[in-house]
Amino acid sequence: MSWQAVYRSFDDDSLATLANAGLLRRALKDVEAGKVGWQQDAGGIVLADGQQVTLDGGGPQKARCDCPAPGICKHILAASVWLRELPDKNSGVAAAPDVLEEVLAFDSALLCKQAGKPAVRQALAWLLDGDEVQATVVNARLQIELPSLKLACSYLRGAGYEGMVSDTPVKLRKALHLYALACVWRAHGREFAWPAGMETAPAEEVQGVSSAELLFLAQVRRLLGELYDNGLSHASAIAAGQLRALTMSARGEGLPRLAAMLRGLGGTLDLLVRRDYQASERQAFDQMATIYALCTALEHATDDALQRLRGQARRSFDAAGDSPLELLPLGAYWWETRGGAHGLTLSFWDHAASRIVQAVLARPDATDRSFTRESSWNAVSLWPGAGSAQRLCEQALVLTGASLAADGRLGMDSGVRAAPAPLWELDDARWQQAGFDDWNTLGASISDNVGLAAQPVDCVLLRPSAVAAPQLDEVRQQLDWQVFDIAGAVLNLTLPAQEALRLRITRLQAAVADGADIRAVLASRARDDSEGWQPVSLLIAKNGKLRVVSLDFAVDAGKLPSALARFFKSLAGTSMAPPVAQQASGIALVLAQILERLALQARSGRPRLEPEVANELARHGATLRALGLDLPARLLAEYLTAPGASHALRLAYACTTCLALEAAR
């Protein structure tokens, strides 16, 4: 059989698995337009849309192209399609064996040698857990489904073991393909001749994530790809249910950080399915990009980085030391996640450590009906003798025997002894050193905590020198509040005009309108939210002392200004527009425009780029290179070459990270 005949086994499905459906469609158009043809028949060199592609009997995986795109590019796909459709010069020769017969005729010892010992060990380990298989012949391709692993691969007639295709992680590909062939043999009453001494050998231990975890990460990425290809505007309850199942599996695999992200995305999809005004396709797309980036990072991480990326299902609390903790209350706020968790967070300033520490009362869902905003504020005691959160915000606190987690979370130990203390005086040296009064210093602190493995900063204490009156932005549907640092620089705090935040908005408006002497603001940002900082409590000077005003629980909230009152009245039954990000620089503007274009593509379910859109993104790529942002520029070029889910999500995460770093400057 001629080496060219191998390409007749690669149908559209197998080629799409090697690359993606969008790239294949572009390759098919090049073939239809006559842009592909021989340069040297004998040498296997094909010209595809002006690029030179070198082919041999190894199939598309072994092909080489002189274009700069990595992996299997559009030109390799076009050359493969063109070659498979050439007339068969050997039509008079005896027909090639059936693809299943070809698989069963393999020399199993040679297959094991090709795969290598690590792959053999892993395949044997999977065989011990089961050998269920569903093999279907589709023309010249054997489609092999492996229900126990929830994965599939294909064997192409004439391509051999090394020509098999699947979208499995590279680390597992050889083992999976060998396991699939062994299962097919068993289904036909045959057994591989495994290397001596390895028939019952366990899988070889490797640094990094396990093979089971790699398979799980592949499932997560596959679901993200399906969500992208189907279009987030067409999100279904089935997809939300699949995410909930993956959330439980992530916990079982020891990946709590990933589980939390999946739970947040599932909550956003639930809101999208219900057409709730608080959710948008853009939110879901941003979450998908972060999850995809975390899956990729987990696959390649080892040692300490791997542990940070995994996260912790439960915090590790250590004793805070022999000295009591002298804490100044900063206020409490109520929060709810899209995944259904809710609770109260009480923040304190720890002068000795110069940081915020927090105590949290929370529930993972709504099953505990006695736990409400009101009960958590005035009925639940955090520590024996300490009283409720409301009481704790009226006095300073001295904790003895307390324990602290690395992220500043206070343990809720029953052995902690709590004693009240007077609120700090305004001229107290401890108070003068608390928080940030320079927004540049704040930005530097936040930029050090950007990235997947970093501990996110979700709460900051601001000490503004002046504040402006809050302004309602009816276009963005949010309340904007500008606070100024010692140099006069402005920081914009925002409160989305949502019914759940009515009390917070009302109390803030009343405090500023009454001329309150605001000395500090506690600002929070949800960990699964990329929006700006929200004011959650105020520290006000009154009679020479500090008074803590928790905006979510203040009883003297007053009345809303008429414009806000009319706005909240109009919310019933209406759909809110997604927030529009404010841009501080040319870099941020370009990155935001790229993200918005990517989000539009993700909403539609049509990954194909229209010519004008491709030209617009190409111009943005030139701008990124001129600004020195080489990584997002390279990822954008790869996306333009293959506008599918994987390239879109990688590019989106890179742009989002660059935006976060730019915003922190």
N, C-alpha and C positions, 0 to 999 in steps of 0.2 A: 504494500500500500504506500503510495506517495505521501511525503510529509505534508503536502498541501491538503490531503484528505482529512487530516485532523481537524481542520477549521470547519468542516461541514458538520461536526458534532456540536459546535458551539451555537446554540439557538439564542434568541433574544433574552430569555430568562437567565441563562448562564452568564451571558455577557453583562447583563445588568447587575448581577451579583458581584462580578469582578469590579465593576465601577459603580454606576448608578443609572437609573432610568433616564434622567435628564441628559446626561452625557451621551447615552446611547442614541437618544432621539436626534441629537445634533450630528452624531456620526452617520446615522441613516440618511439624513438630509444631504450630507456631503457625498455619499455614495449615489443617491438619486440625481444629484447635480453634476455627476461625472467628474468629480474632483479627485478620484482615486484611480491609480493605474500602475502597471509595472514600470520600474526603472531598470531593474535587472532580474529577469525571470530566474536565471540560474542561481543567483546569489540570494534570492528571497528578499529583494529590496523593493518596497512599494512606496510611491509618492502619494501622500494623502494631504490634500489642501496645502501643498507646498512644502510639507515636512517629509523627511526621509525615515521610513519605518523598516526595520530589519526583522524578518520573521524566520522561524524554523519550526521543526516538528514539536517543539515544546509548548506550542499554543500561545495565546495572548499573554500569559503570565511571563513568558520568557522573551517576549518581543522587546525591541528597543526603539526609541524614537529620539530624534535630535532636537525636539522642542524642550523648553525649560520646565514644563509641567511634570510634577512627580508622579510615580506610579503609572497606572494604565490610563493613558490620556485619550482624548477624542480621536486622535490620528491612529492609534493602535486599534481602537474599536472599529474605525472606518475601514482600515486595512483588513481586519479579520472578517468583517461582514462582506467586503468585496471579494475576498479570497474564497469564502465558503460558497458564494453564488456563482463562481466560475464554472463553466461546463466541465463535467468529469471526463478527462481524457482516457481514463481507465475503465470506462463503462463496460467494456467487454471482458474484463478480468473477473474472476470468481468473486462473488459478493463477500464482504467482510462479515465476520461472525457477529451474531446478535450481541448487544452491549452486555446483557446479563451473562451470556456464555463467556464473554471476554473476562468479566470479573471473576467468574468461578474457575477460570483456567489459569489464574495467576499463580506464580511461585510465591507462596506465603513467606518463605524464609527470605527471599529477595526483598519482599515488601517491608519486612521488619528491619532489614539492613538499611533500606532507603529511609525509613522513618527515624531510626536512631533509638538508642536505649531509653532516653527519657520519655519519648512518645510511646514506646512499647509498654513501659511501666504504667503510664497513665491509661492507655487503652485497656490493659489488663485490669486495672483498678475499676474502671467503669464496667467491664464485663462481669465482675464479681457482684455488682449491684443490679445487673439485668442486661438482657440482650434483645429487648423488644425492638422490632424494626418494621418499617413499611417501605418496601422498595417498588417503585413504579417505573416502567420503561416509557419514556416520552421521546419517540423517534430514536435519535442516536444518543440519548442521555438517560442515565439511570438516576432517578430522583430518590434519595434515601432520607426518610424521615426517622428521627430518633426520639420517640415520645418521652423517654425517661429524662433526657437532657433538654427537651423542648427546642431542639435544633435540627437543622437539615443540611445536607450537602449533595453534590451531584458528581457522578462519574461520567466523563465524556468518552465515547468510543474512540479508541486509538490514542487518547491523550495520556493514558497511564496514570499511576498513582500521583505523580507530581503535577498532573494537569487537572486534578480535582478542584472544585470550586465551592466555596462557602463564605459566609460573612462572619465567621467565627474570629475571635481575637487571634492575632498572629501566633502568640505563644502556644495556643492550643490546636492550631490548624492541623499539624501533622498527626497528633494523637487522635483528634476527632475523625479524620479521614480514615486512619487505620482501624479505629474502633468500628466505624460504619461498615467497612468492607468485611471485618470479622463477623459482625452481626448478620450481614447478608449471607455469608458462608454458613453460619449456624442455622439460619432459616432454611437452608437447603441441605441440611444434614451433614455438613462438613466442618472441620475444625482446623484452625491455623496451626502450622508447625512453629510454635513459639520458641525463641532461643532457650537453650538449656539453662535451667536454674531460675528462670524468670516467670514460670507459669503461675506462681502465686505471689510474686514479688509485689510489695506495695508501691504506690506511686512515689517517685522521688521527691523529697522535700526541696523546695526552691525558696529563695528569698522573695518577699513580696506577697501578693494575694494568692490564694489557693486556686486550683483549677475550678472548683465549684464556684468560687467568687467571680472568676473570669467569665464563666458561663452566665452567671447572673447579670453581670455588667453588660454582657452582650445582649441579653434580653431587654434590659432597660433602654439601651441605645436603639434597639429595634423598635420598641414601642414609641420612643421619641420620633424616630423616622416616620412611623405610620401617622402619628399626630400631625407632623409637618406636611406629609404628602396629602393627607385628607383635608387639611385646612382647619385652622382653629375656629373659624366661623361656623364650621360644621361639627364641632365637638359633640360627642355623644355620651350618654350615661354609661355606656359599655366601657368606653375608654377611662372614665373616672373610676369605675369599678376595678379595672385592670391595674390602675395606679394604686388603689387601696391594697390590692393583693400584693403588689410589688413592695409596698411599704412594709407589710408584715414580713415578707421574705427578707428584706434588707435588714430588719432587726435580727432575724434568725441567722443571717450571714455575718453578724457582727459589724454592721455598717450603719451605726446610728445617725451619723451626719447625713448620709444619703437618704436614710429613711425619713428624716425630718423634711428634707427637700422634696421628696416624692409626696409626702403628705400635704405639703403646701401647694404643690402643683395640682394634686387631686382636689383640694378644696377650691382652687381657682376654676378648675374645669366644672365642678359642681355648680358654681355661680354662673359660669358661661352657659351651661345647659339650661339653667333656670332663667337666663336672660336678666340676671341681677345687675343693677346699675353700678354696683361696687366693684365689678370685675371687668377686665377687658382682655382682648386677645394679646395685647402688648405685654401685659403682666405675665400671662402664661408663657409667651415666647421667651421673655427674659429668664423665667424660672427654668425653662427647658435648656437654654444655653448654659446656665450654671450647672445643671445636673449633668449635661453632656461633658462639660469640662471636668467635673469631679470624677466621672467614670473613667475618662482618659487618664487623669492624673493618678487614680488608684491603680490602674493597670501597670504603671511604670514606676510607682513609688516603692521605696524600701525603708526599713528601719524607722527612725524617728519621724520622717516625713509621712510615712504610711500611717503611723499611729495618729498623727494630727489630722490626717485626711479622714481616717475612720471616724473620729470623734469619740465621745464617751456616752454610753447609755446612761450611766450614773456618774455624777461628779465624785471625785475623790476629795474628801474633806480632811484637812490636817488641822491640828491645834494651832490657834492663832498666837500662842506663846504664853508666857507666864504673866505678862502685863495685861491689865484689862484694856479693852477697846473703848476709847472715848469717841463717841459718834455724835455728829450733828445731823438731825433729820433734814432731808432735802425734799420730802414729799412722797406721795404715793400716786400711782396711776393704774388704771384698769386697761387690760389689753385682751384682744381676741385674735387668734390666727385663722387663716383661711381653712386650716385643717380641722378646726373645731375646738382646739385647746383655748382656755381662757383663764384669767387670774389677775391677781393684784401684785404689783412690785413696789416694795418700799425701799427707798434709796437713802443712804447715809453718806456723810463725808467722814472718812477716816484720816485724821490729820497725820498720824504717825506714818502711814503709808502713802499719803498724798494721792488718794484715789477714792473713787466711789465704790462702796460695797452695798450689796443688795440682799434683801430677804424676799422670798417669793412664796405666795400662796397660790396654788394653781390646781386645775383639774384638766385631764386630757380630753374630756368630752362633756356632754350635758347630762350624764347619768345621775350626778349628785345634784338634785334639785334644791337642796338646802344651801348650796354654795352660790351666792349671788354677789353682785357688786356691793349691795348694801351690807350683807352679812360679813363679807370679807373685810369691810372697812370698820364696822363698829361692834362686831360680835365675836370675832375670832381672835384669840390671844396667840401671838407669835412665840413667846417664851414664857415660862412660868413667872408670874409676877410682873410681866412687862405691860400687860394690858393690850388693848386693841390697837390696830394701825392708826386709828383716829387719835387715840391717846398718845401714841409714840410721836406723832407729828407736833405735839404741843410742848415737848420738852426734849432736852438732850438725854443721852443714854450712855450708861457705862455697862458693858457686857464683860462678865468674867467666865472663863471656861468655854469661850466660843470657839468654833472651828470655821475655817475658811477654805473655799476651793480656789484653784488657781485663777479663775475668772472673776474673783471677787464676790462669789455667792456665799452668804452666811448660812451655816448649817442650822437646822431647826432642832437642835438637841434639847432633850428634856433636862439635861444637867446644867444648862446655861443659867447663870444668875444675872438678873437684870436689875439695875438700880437707876432711878431717874436722877437727872441733874439739871441745873438751870440752863436755859438757852444761852448761847454765847452772846456776849456783848458785841456791839458793832465795832468797837476798837480792839477786840481780842486779836492778838497776833495770829492765832490759828485761823481765824476767819479771813484775815487779810491775805493769806497764802492759798486759799481754797479756789479751785476751778481755774477757768481761763478768762483773762481780760484782754487778750491779744488774739485775734482770729488767725493770724499767721502761725502762731504757736499751736493753736488748735488744729489747723490744717496739717501741719507736720506730724502731729500725734496720730491723726486719723490715717494719713498716707502710709504710716508704718504698719497699719493693720488692714491692708487691702490684699485680697488673694484668698484662694481656697483653704490654705492651711493656717491662715492668720486667725487670731481671736478677734471677732468683729467688735467694734466700739458701738454699742447700742444706746448709750446714755452719757451725756456730758453736762457739766455744770458751767454755765456762762455767767460772767459778771459784767454786764454792759455798763458803759458810762452814760448812755442815754438810750431811750426807746422812742419809736414813732407810734402814732395811732394805728391800730390794725385796719387794714383795707380789704374790702371784699372784692375779689376778682371773679366776676360773674362768668367770664369766658372760661377760665380754668376751673371754676367752681371750687374755690378755696379762699381761705382767709390768709392774707399775707401780713406778717408782722416783722418790721425791720428793727434790729437791735444793733448798736454801735459800740465798737471797742475803744480803748484809750487813744488810739490813733485816728479815730473817726471812720474806720472801715466798717462797712455794713455787712451784716449777715441776715439773710432772709429766712425766717421761720414760717412754716405753713401749717394750716389746719384744713384738711379737706372738709367741705361743707356737707357732712354726712349726718344723718339723724343720730347715729350713735355718739357723735362728738358734739351734740348740741350744748350740753352742760359745760364742756370744756371751752367752747367758743364763747358762750354767754358770760362765763365768769372772767375770762380774759378781757373781753370788751369792757365789762363793768369795772375791773381793777384799773385799767388804763384810763378810762373815762373819769374815774373818781380821783385821779391824780395820785395813785398809790406810789410810795417811794420804793420802787423795785430795785433791789440790790443784787439779785441773782435769779437766774432762770434755769430750771432743770429741763433739758430737752432730750427727747427720746426718738429713736428710729427703730422700727421693727426689723428683726434680723432677716426676714424673708421679703423685705420691701426695699426698693431702690430709691424711694422718694426722699424728700428732704427732712430736716429735723422738725419735730413738733414740740411746742412748749407744753409741758404736763404739770408743772408746779412753779410757783413763784415764792421767793423769799423777800419779804417786805419789811422795811424798817418801821417800827412803831414803838414809841415811848423808849427809844434808845436800845431796843432789843430787836431780834429777828422774829418774824412771824411767818410760819410756813402755810401757804395756801395751795392745797392740792386741788387742781382745777376740775378733776373728775368727781370730787366728793364734796365740794363747797356747797353749803346750804343757802348762803346769801348770794345766790347767783344773779339776782336782778332780772331785768327784762332784756330781750334782744332788741337792738336797733331795728327800726322799721324795715330797712332794706333786707337785713338778714331774716327777719320774721317772714317777710313775703317770700324770700327764697326757700326757706324750709317748708313753707306751706305748699310751694309749687313742686316739691320733690315727689309727692305721692304719685306713684304710677308712671314716673318719667324715667328716661334713660339718661345717665350722666355721660358726658364726653370724657375721654381719657385725659389725664393731665398733660399739659404741654411743658416740657422741660425748659427751664431758663438756661440760656447759654452765656458763658462768661468769656469765651475766647473763640478765635477762629478755629482752633483745634477741636474744641468741644462742639462747635457748629457742624463741622464736617463729620465727626463721629456720630453725632445725633442724627444727621440726615441719612447716613448709611444704615443706622439701626432702624430708623423709621421705614426705609425701603425694604429691609429684610423682614420687618414685622408685617408689612403689607403683603409680601410674598407668602409668608407663613399663614396669614389669614385666609388667603384665597384657595390654597390647595393646588395652585398652578406654579410649579417650580420654574417653568420655562420663562426666560427673561425676554421681554419685548426689546427690539433694537434700541429704542430711545432710552429705556431703563438701563440697558447694558452700557450705552454711551455715557449716561449720567454717572454710573458707578465707576466707569473707567476714568472719568475726569476726577472723581473723588480719589481714586487710587494715585493719580499723578500728584494731587495735592498732598496726600499722606506721605509720599516719598519725598516731596519737597520740604515737608515739615520734619523729616527725620523719623517718622513712625514706620520703620521698615517691616516689622512683624505684621501689623494689620494690613499694610499695603500688599505684602506677599499673600496673606490669607484672602484678601479681596481678589487678587489675580486668580487664585485657585478656585474661588467661588464663581468667578466669571467663566472659567473654563468648564466647571462642572457645578451648576447651580442646584445642588441637591441639599438634603437635610444636614448631612455631616459637615459640609463646608460652610453652610449658612450658620449653624450653631457655633462652630469654632470661631468664625469671624465675629459673630455677635458677642461672644464672651470676651474676646480680645478688645473689642470696641468699648464694651461696658466697663472693663477694668481700666482702660485708658481714661475713660470719662471720670471714673471714681478718683483716680490719681490727679486728674486735672482739677476736679472740683475741690480737692483737699488743699490745693496750692494757695 
